[in-house]
Amino acid sequence: MNLTGKTVVVYGAGISGLCAAQLVRDHGGRAIVYDDNPTKHHSTSCTSVFNDCDIVVVSPGVPCGNAHVLDARLEGKQVLSELELASQFCAAEQIAVTGTNGKTTTVMLIDHILKYAHIPSHAVGNIGAAFSSIADKLDAMEVAVIEASSFQLEGARLFSPDIAVMLNISPDHLDRHGNMQRYIGAKANIFLNQSASDTAIYNADDREVAALEAVMVARKVPFSISRPVDGAYISSGFVCYKGMPVVETEELDFAGRELENVLAAVAVAAEKGISFYTLAAALHTFKRPDFRRKACGRVRGVNFFNDSKATNVSAAVSAAESMEGDTVMILGGADRGEDLDALFASLPGAVKGAVVTGENAEKMISAAKERGFLNISKSPDIFDACADAADMAEELGCVNVLFSPSSKSYDNYTSYAERGRAFDAAVERLSRGK
């Protein structure tokens, strides 16, 4: 892409927007950063900049239906996402991972395996560092492993990763996308511009994902936790790839639907020619990221797990299914219209009780009782919820407390990470008897 002499409006003054602006300047373009918040403007506060530009680069926080974005498209201007702008200047192999749940863990797994195999790898995108901050600094011998959210993929027209991974699709971010079909359409953009020489790795067990096979032009590599497929799957207690065992599932810190993340990473590594011996050794040394069903202590004979990243119903159910032994859950958070009936209809039998807290606590209780789930109580905050869950676990003879809210954090916290740190502090306080 030639930006020399071009005027580029970067819409959104967050980290990805500022990195995109610098990328534009480094390649001869004139970058103007615009944000709806006038305190964040870096070059101008006048919306007329959209009239005089050649290209608009949209940050993830700006929806495709935004008036400035729509007007730019109607006027024939090129509109790019930050993700696809960065991809145009990246000489490295690009592996992109999307899905409603498990993106960060899978990206970290792939990145860890590649580094273990001495392949220079960089985890970027929604996981932390903006892709545009390093895209043009990578060479053809390196790999960019990109966590791609629906916000980043929503308007992508040029993005074409060498390997695209789709983990799963369940309702999420519908306040942004409007309906489920638009959300699926945003996710599907990860496949649409691939060629026959690329690779599409996808979850054959997920109905919405499997339905996208029809739009995949790239070579298809499925994975499944339920049956053998021509890719990665579970069989007789082993993770397998195309008929060959790779590693025993019991040796991994993953269980239930979490194994989908492992299968996706195994498929990527196998497609890159990494030996199964190296792959198994890398999986053994992987450390689970914070706030993703991570063990955070044992108090009064009960194991506590922090899964604050479970910001939707599907993630919470997946975490519950992965638990070994009877469990009390801590649920609740911001009220964003989650399908709470589906939550209590889907929880495994090992979940014997729940403590709820947060903005949607009363709706949680109502949905639970409608489903005959009666061992449920309400706590005023996360600290009391932690203590109350420990009491309930003792009463019911449960060995685990799982904090997996199934809800976003914005009622009381700025992010799932802040909420996760609060839960860690609550467990620590409980362990000290306070």
DRENVEXVO-767603 format. One record per atom (N, C-alpha, C): z, x, y; residue in one letter. Coordinates in steps of 0.02 Angstrom, whole numbers, plus 50000, padded with zeros to 5 digits. Example, Ala and Ser with C-alpha at 12.3 -4.5 7.8 and 13.67 -1.06 7.14 Angstrom:
REM residues 2
503905066049716a;503905061549775a;503905066049835a;503545064249888s;503575068449947s;503945064550002s;
END
This chain:
REM residues 434
500005004349940m;500005000050000m;500005004450062m;499545003150107n;499495007050169n;499825003150226n;500365005950253l;500725002750308l;500585006050376l;500175011150376t;500045014750438t;499785010150492t;500145010050549g;499935005950605g;500094998550598g;500404996550543k;500564989450532k;501254987850562k;501304981750589t;501944979250613t;502254974850559t;502854976650537v;503174973150482v;503834970250506v;503914963750499v;504554960550513v;504954960350447v;505534963450448v;505984963050391v;506494957650406v;506464952250368y;506884946350382y;507524946950342y;508074948250377g;508724949050344g;508994956050356g;509574956350388a;509854962850409a;510414965150363a;510394963150300g;510864965750251g;510654972550227g;510974974950174i;510824981650148i;510104982150126i;509864977250087s;509174977650062s;508674977450120s;508814973250171g;508364972850228g;508334979450266g;508894982550279l;508904988850316l;508564994350277l;508654994350210c;508314999350169c;507564998150168c;507354991850167a;506644990250169a;506334992450235a;506704991550290a;506454993650356a;506355001150358a;506815004850329q;506755012050329q;506155014250286q;506055010850231l;505475012250188l;504825011250226l;504795005750263v;504205004350304v;504085009950354v;504605012050389r;504535017350439r;504325023950407r;504595025350349d;504435031650314d;503705031950294d;503375026050291h;502675025950270h;502215023650326h;502415024950387g;501965024150444g;501945017350475g;502365012850453g;502365006150483g;502885005450538g;502795000350579r;503284998750631r;503714993050605r;504354994350593a;504804989450564a;505234986150617a;505234979450616i;505674975550660i;506134971450615i;506784972550623v;507274968950582v;507494962650619v;507414957050587y;507614950650616y;508104947250570y;508604943950600d;509094940350560d;509274933850597d;509414928550560d;509604922250591d;510254922750629d;510664927550609n;511294928950646n;511134933750703n;511154931450766p;510944935650822p;511354942050830p;511954942250800t;512364948350806t;512104953850760t;511634952150716k;511394957150668k;510714959850684k;510404957550740h;509734960050756h;509764967550770h;509254971050746h;509224978250757h;508664980150805h;508194975650816s;507644977350861s;507514972050914s;507624965750895t;507464960350942t;507844954050922t;507934949650968s;508234943150951s;507734937550962s;507104939250968c;506594934250984c;506184932450922c;506174926050904t;505804923950844t;505054924850853t;504804926150913s;504094927250923s;503834933350887s;504284937650864v;504054943650826v;503644941550766v;503784935650738f;503404933350679f;502674932050697f;502544930350760n;501864928950780n;501434935150786n;501754940850801d;501384946950816d;501384952050759d;501654950250702c;501704955050647c;501124954450599c;501044959550557d;500544959450504d;500824957350437d;501444959250425i;501774958150360i;502484955850372i;502724951350330v;503424949250331v;503744951250264v;504284955050267v;504664956950207v;505304952750207v;505404949050153v;505954944250150v;506524947050108v;507114947250136s;507714949350099s;507914943850050s;508304945649998p;508494940649947p;508854934549974p;509214935350029g;509604929750056g;509194924550093g;508544925850103v;508114921250140v;507684917350090v;507754910650088p;507364906750040p;506624906150059p;506204904950009c;505484904250021c;505324898250065c;505764893250065g;505634887350106g;505844888150178g;506074893950198n;506264895250267n;505664894050314n;505784891050372a;505234889250417a;504824895250438a;505144900850455h;504774906850476h;504334909450419h;504594909250358v;504214911550300v;503614907050287v;503724900450290l;503174895750279l;502634896550332l;502854897250395d;502364898050449d;501954904450440d;502284909750419a;501934916050408a;501404915350354a;501574911850301r;501074910750247r;500494906450272r;500654901250310l;500124896850336l;499654900550382l;499914905550418e;499504909550464e;499134915150428e;499204915550362g;498844920450323g;499154927350323g;499764927850346k;500104934350346k;500344935950275k;500374942350259q;500634944250194q;501394943750195q;501674940250146v;502394939450140v;502614942650074v;503064947450078l;503294951050019l;504054950450013l;504294950649952s;505014951449942s;505184958849948s;505824960349961e;506034967349964e;505894970749898e;505974967149843l;505854969849776l;505134972149767l;504654967949786e;503964969849775e;503714974949826e;503994975049887l;503834980449933l;504024987149902l;504634987549878a;504874993849848a;504444995849788a;504244990849747s;503864992449687s;503194995649703s;502904993949762q;502254996649781q;502285004149796q;502885006749810f;502955013749827f;503315017749774f;503385014849715c;503765018049661c;503305020649608c;503305027249597a;502895030449545a;503235030249477a;503885028749475a;504255028749412a;504075022549371a;504215023049305e;504165017149263e;504675012049286e;504485005649286q;504925000449309q;505104995649252q;505754995249239i;506014990549189i;506424985449228i;506234979149226a;506574973949264a;506914969049217a;507524967249234v;507924962649193v;508124956649234v;507994950649208t;508234944549241t;508524939849189t;508794934349213g;509144929449171g;509724926649210g;509974920949188t;510534917849223t;511174921949213t;511284924149152n;511894927849136n;511734934349099n;512134939449111g;512074945749074g;511634951049105g;511354949749164k;510894954549194k;511224961349206k;511804961349238t;512124967649256t;512304971649194t;512604968349145t;512794971849084t;512184974749049t;511644970949046t;511044973349011t;510724979149049t;510704978749115v;510444984349154v;510864990649143v;511524989749144m;511964995449132m;511874998349062m;511784993949012l;511654996248944l;511015000248940l;510474997648968i;509825001048966i;509885007749002i;510175007749061d;510255013849099d;510675018949060d;511205016649029h;511635021148989h;511255024148930h;510875020048895i;510495022348837i;509975027448858i;509615026048911l;509105030648935l;509405037448954l;509955037248991k;510275043449011k;510545047248950k;510805043648901y;511045046748840y;510475050348804y;509875047448809a;509285050448779a;508945055548824a;509285057448879h;509045062548927h;508405060348962h;508345053848974i;507795051249015i;508085049649084i;507825052649137p;508095051349205p;508025043949223p;508595040749233s;508605033449243s;509025031749304s;508825026449339h;509175024249400h;509245016649397h;509865014149398a;509995006949398a;509995004449471a;509564999849487v;509484997549556v;509394989949558v;509324987349619g;509194980249628g;509834976449641g;509894970749610n;510474966449621n;511134969649598n;511074974949558i;511664978349531i;512034982449583i;511704984349637g;512044988549687g;511564991449737g;511304997449724a;510845000649770a;510194996749776a;509974995549837a;509344992149847a;508774996249818a;508304993049785f;507734996549756f;507365000549809f;507284997649868s;506905000849921s;507245007149948s;507895008149931s;508245014049955s;508035020449918s;507765019649856i;507565025649818i;506865025249789i;506525019649797a;505885018549762a;505395024249770a;505295026549831d;504785031649844d;505035038749831d;505655039349809k;505945045949795k;505915047549720k;505675042849679l;505645043849607l;504945046049587l;504915050249535d;504255052449510d;504085049149444d;503505050749417a;503245047249359a;503635048749295a;504065053849297m;504465055449238m;505125051749237m;505275047849289e;505905044249295e;505805036849280e;506375033349275v;506365026149261v;506815022549311v;506575017149339a;506985012749380a;507145006549338a;507795005449326v;508014999449289v;508264994549341v;507914989049349i;508014984549406i;508334978049384i;508904976449414e;509194969849404e;508874965149455e;508504960349429a;508104955949472a;508384948849470a;508654946549525s;508924939749528s;508364934749545s;508514928349537s;508024923249556s;507864923449631s;508354925549671f;508234926149743f;507714931449757f;507754937049720q;507284942449731q;506584940949702q;506574937049649l;505934935449616l;505594929349646l;505964925449684e;505724918849707e;505024919149738e;504924923749784g;504274924049818g;503824929649795g;504004932949740a;503634938849718a;502934936949694a;502434940349722r;501744939249702r;501424945649675r;501694951449692l;501404957849672l;501824961649621l;502444959649612f;502894963349569f;502654963049497f;502564968949467s;502294969349399s;502644974949361s;503234973649333p;503594978949298p;503244981049233p;503334987249215d;503044989749152d;503374986149093d;504024985149097i;504394981349047i;504794975949083i;504684969749065a;505064964149094a;505504961049040a;506134959849058v;506624957049010v;506894950549038v;506854945248996m;507134938749014m;507684937048964m;508304936548988l;508884935648945l;509004928348927l;509014923948976n;509194916948965n;509074913149030n;509044906649024i;508994902349083i;509434896249074i;509904895249120s;510314889249121s;510424887449194s;510634881249209p;510694879149279p;511134883649321p;510864885949377d;511234890249423d;510844890549489d;511194891449543h;510874892349609h;510404886549627h;510544880549601l;510104874949617l;510174872649689l;510724874649722d;510774873249794d;510264877149833d;510044882949807r;509534887049839r;508834884749819r;508734883749754h;508054882549729h;507854875149730h;508344870649735g;508174863549741g;508194859749676g;507894862549624n;507914859349559n;507804864549504n;507884862449442m;507854867149386m;507164870149378m;506644866249389q;505964868849380q;505804874349429q;506034873749491r;505914879049540r;506314885349522r;506914884349495y;507314889949473y;506964893649416y;506714889949368i;506344892949312i;505724896449338i;505374893249385g;504774896249414g;504914902949447g;505484903449482a;505674909749513a;505784915149460a;506144913349407k;506264918149353k;505604920249320k;505154915449310a;504524916849275a;504094921949311a;504194922849377n;503794927649414n;503864934749387n;504374936149348i;504444942849320i;503884944449271i;503584939249241f;503044940149192f;502344939349221f;502264935549275l;501614932949294l;501104938249313l;501324943949339n;500854948949362n;500794954949315n;501104954349256q;501034959649207q;500334959649177q;500134965449150s;499494965949116s;499604966649041s;499054966949003a;499094967448931a;499404974048908a;499404979048951s;499704985448934s;500454985748946s;500734980448976d;501444980148990d;501814976848931d;502474976248936t;502874973348883t;503324967848911t;503344962248877a;503784956648894a;504294955748839a;504934956848854i;505474956148806i;505864949848823i;505954945348775y;506214938848792y;506644935948736y;507094931448756n;507564928248711n;507234922348675n;507074923348611a;506724918048573a;507184912248557a;507844913048565d;508314907548551d;508394902748609d;508204904948669d;508294900948729d;507674896548740d;507774890048739r;507204885448743r;506804886448806r;507134887148864e;506774887948927e;506394894548930e;506704899748902v;506364906348902v;505784906248854v;505884903648793a;505344903448744a;504744899548769a;504864894448810a;504314890448837a;503864894548883a;504124900248908l;503724904448953l;503244909048915l;503274908948849e;502804913048810e;502084911748832e;501934905548850a;501254903748868a;500994907448930a;501444909748974v;501224913149035v;501264920749028v;501494923048970m;501554930348961m;500894933348939m;500624937648980v;500004941248963v;500174947848928v;500744950648944a;500964956948915a;501114956248841a;501174961948806r;501354961948736r;502054959048728r;502124954048684k;502754950348678k;503204953548626k;503834954648645v;504344957248599v;504954952648603v;505054948248554p;505614943648556p;506264946748530p;506824943648548f;507454945348516f;507824938848501f;508274939148450s;508614933148427s;509274935048392s;509794931348407i;510424932348371i;510474927648311i;509984923148302s;510034918048250s;509564919048192s;509034923048200r;508534923648146r;508124930048155r;507824932548100p;507384938348107p;506754936548147p;506564941048192v;505954940248232v;505604946948234v;505014947048261d;504624953348265d;504844957248326d;505484959148326g;505784962748381g;506504964448362g;506994962648404a;507694964148392a;508054957848368a;508504958648319y;508864952848292y;509494955148255y;509904950248236i;510514951548198i;510394949448126i;510564953748078s;510494951948008s;511024955547967s;511404951647927s;511914954447883s;512404959047919s;512584957147980g;513074961048017g;512804967248051g;512134967848054f;511824973548087f;511364971248144f;511344975348196v;510814974648246v;510204978048216v;509654974448212c;509044977048180c;508464977048230c;507974981348215y;507364981348255y;506764981748207y;506384976548205k;505774976148164k;505904978548093k;506424975648062g;506564976947992g;507024982747977g;507214986548029m;507634992448019m;508324991448051m;508864992948014p;509534992348045p;509654997948096p;510004996148149v;510145000948203v;510885002648205v;511314997448206v;512034998548213v;512394992248189v;512994993048161e;513384987348140e;513674983748201e;513654977148200t;513914973348257t;514674974348265t;515034975448210e;515754976348215e;515954982648253e;515484987248260e;515634993548294e;515544992948370e;515314987148393l;515154986248463l;515674981848498l;515744982848563d;516204978748603d;515844972548629d;515464969348586f;515094963348602f;515144958448544f;515154952048559a;515194947048506a;514854940648530a;514674936248482g;514364929848501g;513724930848540g;513634926648591r;513024926948631r;512974933348673r;513534936848681e;513494943248717e;513024948148681e;512924947248616l;512474951648579l;511754951148603l;511594945848639e;510924945348669e;510794951348716e;511314953348753n;511234959048797n;511074965448758n;511424966248702v;511304972048659v;510594971948631v;510384966148606l;509714965648577l;509174967148628l;509254964648689a;508764966048741a;508724973548756a;509304976748761a;509324983948774a;509024987948716a;509184985848655v;508894989148596v;508144988548595v;507884982648612a;507154981748614a;506834986348666a;507134986948724v;506864991448775v;506864998648750v;507425000848723a;507485007748700a;507005009248643a;506945004548596a;506485005548540a;505765005948563a;505585001648610e;504915001648637e;504765008248674e;505275011448699k;505185017948732k;505225023848683k;505295022248619g;505275027548569g;505925031248558g;506475028648583i;507125031848573i;507345030848500i;507575036148468s;507755035748397s;508355031148388s;508385028048329f;508945023548314f;509605027348313f;509605033648291y;510215037548291y;510485038348362y;510045040148408t;510245040948478t;510455034248507t;510095029048490l;510235022348515l;510925020048491l;511085020948428a;511745018948402a;512305022848435a;512205029448443a;512715033548475a;512835031348547a;512295029648582a;512365027348652a;512745020748655a;512605016148609l;512955009748609l;513695010648595l;513865015448554h;514575016748538h;514965019248599h;514625022548644t;514965025648701t;514925021448765t;514635015548760f;514565011348820f;515225008048839f;515385008248903k;515995005048928k;515814998548964k;516154993248944r;516014986748974r;516164986849049r;515724984049091p;515844983949164p;516424979449182p;516694980649242d;517254976649265d;517084969249269d;517594965049255f;517574957849265f;517064954249221f;516904957349164r;516454954249116r;516794954349047r;517244949549037r;517654949048977r;517984955748961r;518244958949011k;518554965449001k;519304964648989k;519554968048936a;520274967948922a;520654970948981a;521164967349005c;521524969849064c;522274970049053c;522504969548989g;523214970248977g;523474965648922g;524064967348898r;524394963248847r;525104961948872r;525264955648880v;525904953548907v;526224948348861v;526844949448843r;527214944648800r;526824943048736r;526504948048709g;526134947248647g;525464943748654g;525234942648716v;524604939148729v;524114943948762v;523494944048737n;522964948248766n;522634944648824n;522554948048881f;522234945148940f;521544948248950f;521064943848964f;520374946048975f;520124943449042f;519804947849079n;519564946249146n;518804945449145n;518574939249152d;517864937649152d;517684934049217d;517924936849273s;517804933649338s;517064932749354s;516634936849323k;515914936349336k;515614929849309k;515994926149267a;515744919849240a;515744914649295a;515204914449333t;515164909949392t;514794903449376t;514624902349312n;514314896049294n;514544893949224n;514394887949205v;514644885049142v;514394889049082v;513754890749082s;513474894349025s;513824900949013s;513984904649066a;514324911149059a;515014910249030a;515374905049052a;516054903949027a;516044901948953a;515574897848934v;515524895848863v;515354901948820v;514894906148844s;514714912148808s;515314916748797s;515714917548850a;516314921748845a;516804918748795a;516904912148799a;517364908848753a;517144909648680a;516494909248668e;516234909948600e;516334917048572e;516394921948617s;516454928848595s;517174930848579s;517664926548594m;518364928248584m;518554927948510m;518984932448489e;519244932448421e;519974930048423e;520114924348393g;520784921548393g;520844915848442g;521364911848433d;521474906048476d;521604908248548d;521344904248594t;521304906448664t;521484900848712t;521834902648766v;521924898248824v;521474900948879v;521094896548911m;520654898548965m;520954896949033m;520784901049082i;520914899449152i;520244897949185i;520184892049213l;519544889549238l;519614887349311l;519044886749345g;519034883649411g;518864888349467g;518604885449521g;518404889249580g;518064884749630g;517554887149662a;517204883249712a;516844877349680a;516824871749715d;516494865649691d;515764865849712d;515334867649665r;514614867949679r;514214863349632r;514534858149608g;514184853149567g;514044855449496g;514464859749468e;514354861949399e;514414856049351e;514074856649294d;514104851449243d;514734852649201d;515294850049225l;515934851249191l;515994847449125l;515634841949120d;515624838449055d;515324842949002d;514784846449020a;514464851148972a;514934856848954a;515344858949002l;515824864248989l;516294862248932l;516634856548940f;517134854548891f;516814851948826f;516184849948830a;515824847948769a;515624854048727a;515574859848760s;515294865748727s;515814870948708s;516424870548733l;516924875648717l;517064875748642l;517124881648613p;517254882048541p;517964879648524p;518074878148460g;518704875548439g;519284880348447g;519134886848453a;519664891848462a;519994891348530a;519674887848577v;519984886748643v;520454880848637v;521104882348637k;521614877248624k;521894873948686k;521794877048744g;522064874348805g;521754877748865g;521894874948924a;521614877748986a;522084876549044a;522094881349089v;522424880649154v;521884880949207v;521894876249253v;521374875949304v;521664877149373v;521274880149416t;521474881449484t;520854881749528t;520934880849592g;520354881149636g;520124874449661g;519584874549699e;519324868649733e;519134863049685e;518864864749627n;518624859549581n;519124858049525n;519764859849535a;520274859049483a;520334851749459a;520364847049506e;520444840049486e;519844837549447e;519244839649467k;518634837749430k;518654840749360k;518914846849355m;518984850049289m;519434845749244m;519994843749269i;520474839849230i;520164833249208i;519824829949255s;519504823549239s;518974824349184s;518554829549190a;518024830749140a;518334832449073a;518874836349073a;519194838249010a;519474832148974a;519804827849011k;520114821948980k;519584817148954k;519024816648989e;518464812448966e;518224814748897e;518274821348886r;518054824248823r;518614824848772r;519194822248787g;519764822548741g;520094829348738g;519974833448788f;520294840048792f;520924839148834f;521504838548800l;522104836148834l;522604841748852l;522544847448820n;522994853048837n;522734856548899n;522854853548956i;522584856249019i;523084854849075i;523174859849118s;523634859149174s;523344862549236s;523634860949293k;523384863549357k;523904868249388k;523644873749417s;524074878549452s;523814879549523s;524254881049570p;524054881449640p;523624887549658p;523704893049620d;523324899049636d;523264903349574d;522914908849581i;522754913049523i;523374916349494i;523864917849536f;524474921049511f;524884916249468f;524964910149493d;525314905149452d;524924903349390d;524264903149396a;523844901449338a;523934906549282a;523994912849301c;524094918149252c;524744917149214c;525284915849250a;525934914749218a;525934908349177a;525624903049203d;525604896649167d;525194897149103d;524654901049106a;524244901949046a;524624905848992a;525024910749014a;525434914448965a;525934909848931a;526244905348971d;526704900548943d;526354895848894d;525764893548912m;525394888948869m;525184892448805m;524974898748810a;524774902548751a;525354903148702a;525954904448728e;526554904948685e;526704898248652e;526654892848690e;526784886148663e;526294884348607e;525654886048617l;525134884048570l;525004889148515l;525344894848519g;525244900048469g;524584903848477g;524344904248538c;523704907648552c;523824915148564c;523334919148547v;523404926448554v;523044929048616v;522634924848649n;522234927148706n;522294922448765n;522244925348825v;522114921548886v;521464924348915v;520974919948925l;520324921948951l;520224918749019l;520174923049070f;520004920649138f;519244920749144f;518944914949138s;518214914349141s;518064907949180s;518044908349246p;518114902349289p;517574897049282p;516964898949261s;516394894349256s;516174891849325s;516434894849377s;516314892449446s;516264898449492s;515924897449547k;515864902849596k;516534903749633k;516584909249668s;517234911449695s;517354909349767s;516884905849797y;516884905349870y;517394900449899y;517814897349856d;518344893149882d;518904897449912d;519064902949878n;519624907049901n;519464914549907n;518874916549883y;518704923649882y;517984924749907y;517844930849929t;517174932349955t;516684934049899t;516934935549840s;516504937549785s;516884936949719s;516504937049663y;516834937049598y;517244943449588y;517024948949621a;517384955349613a;518074954949647a;518104951949707e;518744951149741e;519194946649699e;518904941349672r;519294936849628r;519534940549566r;519104944749538g;519294948549479g;519864953349492g;519854956549550r;520394961049568r;521054957249577r;521004951149603a;521604946949610a;521894945249542a;521464943849493f;521714942249426f;522034948449394f;521714954249402d;522024960349376d;522724961249405d;522784960049471a;523444960749504a;523934955649477a;523694949649461a;524134944449433a;524394946449365a;523954949249323v;524174951549257v;524674957249264v;524534961849310e;524994967349321e;525684964849345e;525684960049390r;526314957249414r;526684953749358r;526314950149315l;526624946649259l;526934951649210l;526594957349201s;526844962349154s;527494965549178s;527604965449244r;528214968149273r;528754962849280r;528614956849255g;529104951549255g;529244948549323g;528734948849368k;528834946149436k;528484939549443k;
END
